[in-house]
Amino acid sequence: MTAPLLLFALLQAAPGPASLADVAFMAGHWVDASPDALSEEVWTEPAGDSMLGMWRYVGKGQVQIFELLTLKAEAGQVVLRLRHFDAKLVGREERATPVELRLVSRKPGEAVFEGPEVGGSGSRVRLTYRSRDKDSLVGVLEKGPTPQHFSFRRRGTAQP
């Protein structure tokens, strides 16, 4: 392959700057319910340079954790920031240190975020969202030895 053709091929393969359009498939009200537990995540549609998210986990009739999330377009990247709260909204992370994950991989219906674990352990956190169709969203959290899987259905659609 000649140098100009090789350069053209490399430019075609290199993804452009990330934008909220890459993660817009996440917008919606998502539920993963079982008899003893509810995992619920809500994402707003993109507006301006951001999306807003909320997640809660209810086990045996009691809220276990709340999470507030943002997706923000910044200088050609998409950054996911989140904070955890207990049932009384006491934050887990230090005031100036939210969990911060950057969009590191994307393709239609899939977004992979990665970043350091808060607390200086040196560990990495990886969070992947995938959508097979308009009514399903899967989240995979890789933190520690065992990945956590969340299989959401759009609220108002039947659970599989």
C-alpha positions as CSV (number, residue, x, y, z in Angstrom):
1,M,0.0,0.0,0.0
2,T,1.4,3.4,-0.9
3,A,1.9,6.1,1.8
4,P,-1.1,8.2,0.8
5,L,-3.4,5.2,0.8
6,L,-2.1,4.0,4.1
7,L,-2.6,7.5,5.7
8,F,-6.1,7.6,4.2
9,A,-6.9,4.1,5.7
10,L,-5.6,5.1,9.1
11,L,-7.6,8.3,9.1
12,Q,-10.8,6.4,8.1
13,A,-10.2,3.9,11.0
14,A,-9.5,6.6,13.7
15,P,-12.6,7.6,15.5
16,G,-13.4,11.3,15.6
17,P,-14.1,13.2,18.8
18,A,-16.6,11.7,21.1
19,S,-20.0,13.4,21.6
20,L,-23.2,12.9,23.5
21,A,-24.7,11.4,20.3
22,D,-22.4,8.4,21.0
23,V,-24.2,7.7,24.3
24,A,-27.7,9.0,23.5
25,F,-29.0,5.4,23.3
26,M,-28.8,5.3,27.1
27,A,-31.6,7.8,27.5
28,G,-34.7,6.4,29.2
29,H,-36.2,4.9,32.3
30,W,-34.7,1.5,32.9
31,V,-35.7,-1.2,35.4
32,D,-34.3,-4.6,36.5
33,A,-36.8,-6.0,38.9
34,S,-37.0,-9.3,40.8
35,P,-39.2,-10.3,43.8
36,D,-36.6,-9.2,46.3
37,A,-34.8,-6.4,44.5
38,L,-35.2,-3.4,42.2
39,S,-32.4,-1.8,40.3
40,E,-33.5,1.3,38.5
41,E,-31.6,3.7,36.2
42,V,-32.9,6.9,34.5
43,W,-31.0,8.9,31.9
44,T,-32.2,12.2,30.4
45,E,-32.0,13.0,26.7
46,P,-28.9,15.0,25.8
47,A,-29.3,18.7,26.2
48,G,-26.5,21.2,25.6
49,D,-23.3,19.5,26.7
50,S,-24.8,17.0,29.2
51,M,-27.0,14.2,30.2
52,L,-28.2,13.5,33.8
53,G,-28.6,10.1,35.4
54,M,-29.9,8.5,38.5
55,W,-29.6,5.0,39.8
56,R,-31.1,3.4,42.9
57,Y,-31.0,-0.1,44.3
58,V,-33.7,-1.4,46.6
59,G,-33.3,-4.7,48.4
60,K,-36.0,-6.4,50.5
61,G,-38.0,-3.2,50.5
62,Q,-35.3,-0.9,51.7
63,V,-33.1,1.5,49.6
64,Q,-29.5,0.4,49.7
65,I,-27.8,3.0,47.6
66,F,-28.5,6.0,45.4
67,E,-26.2,7.2,42.7
68,L,-26.2,10.6,40.8
69,L,-24.5,10.5,37.5
70,T,-23.6,13.1,34.8
71,L,-22.4,12.7,31.2
72,K,-20.6,15.8,30.0
73,A,-19.1,16.6,26.6
74,E,-15.7,18.2,27.2
75,A,-13.0,19.0,24.6
76,G,-14.0,16.1,22.2
77,Q,-14.5,13.6,25.0
78,V,-17.4,12.4,27.1
79,V,-16.8,12.2,30.8
80,L,-19.0,10.2,33.2
81,R,-19.0,11.5,36.8
82,L,-20.9,9.9,39.7
83,R,-21.4,10.0,43.4
84,H,-22.9,7.4,45.7
85,F,-25.2,8.2,48.6
86,D,-26.8,6.1,51.3
87,A,-30.5,6.0,52.2
88,K,-30.1,9.3,54.1
89,L,-28.1,11.0,51.2
90,V,-24.8,10.8,53.0
91,G,-22.2,10.8,50.3
92,R,-19.6,8.1,50.1
93,E,-17.0,10.0,48.1
94,E,-15.1,12.9,49.4
95,R,-16.6,16.3,48.5
96,A,-14.0,17.2,45.8
97,T,-13.6,13.7,44.4
98,P,-16.4,12.2,42.4
99,V,-15.8,8.9,40.5
100,E,-14.7,10.1,37.0
101,L,-14.7,7.7,34.0
102,R,-13.9,8.7,30.4
103,L,-15.5,7.2,27.3
104,V,-12.6,5.0,26.0
105,S,-14.5,3.0,23.4
106,R,-17.7,3.4,21.5
107,K,-19.7,1.9,18.7
108,P,-23.4,2.0,17.9
109,G,-25.3,0.8,21.0
110,E,-22.2,0.5,23.1
111,A,-20.2,2.8,25.3
112,V,-17.3,1.8,27.5
113,F,-16.1,4.2,30.3
114,E,-12.9,3.7,32.3
115,G,-11.0,5.5,35.1
116,P,-9.2,5.2,38.4
117,E,-11.1,3.9,41.4
118,V,-11.5,6.7,44.0
119,G,-9.4,6.3,47.1
120,G,-5.9,5.9,45.7
121,S,-5.9,2.1,45.4
122,G,-4.5,2.3,41.9
123,S,-7.3,0.0,40.7
124,R,-9.3,0.8,37.5
125,V,-13.0,0.9,37.1
126,R,-14.6,0.0,33.8
127,L,-18.4,0.5,33.1
128,T,-19.9,-0.7,29.9
129,Y,-23.4,0.0,28.6
130,R,-24.9,-2.0,25.7
131,S,-28.2,-1.9,24.0
132,R,-29.4,-4.8,21.9
133,D,-32.6,-3.0,21.0
134,K,-34.6,0.1,22.0
135,D,-36.1,-1.6,25.0
136,S,-33.0,-3.2,26.6
137,L,-29.9,-1.8,28.3
138,V,-27.2,-3.9,29.9
139,G,-24.7,-2.4,32.3
140,V,-21.5,-4.2,33.3
141,L,-19.4,-2.8,36.2
142,E,-15.9,-4.2,36.4
143,K,-14.4,-3.3,39.7
144,G,-12.7,-6.0,41.7
145,P,-12.6,-9.7,40.8
146,T,-16.2,-10.3,39.8
147,P,-18.1,-8.1,37.2
148,Q,-21.6,-7.0,38.2
149,H,-24.2,-7.3,35.4
150,F,-27.4,-5.2,35.3
151,S,-30.0,-6.2,32.7
152,F,-32.5,-3.4,32.3
153,R,-35.7,-3.2,30.4
154,R,-37.3,0.1,29.4
155,R,-40.0,0.9,32.0
156,G,-43.4,-0.2,30.7
157,T,-42.0,-3.1,28.7
158,A,-42.3,-6.7,29.9
159,Q,-39.3,-8.3,31.7
160,P,-37.9,-11.2,29.7
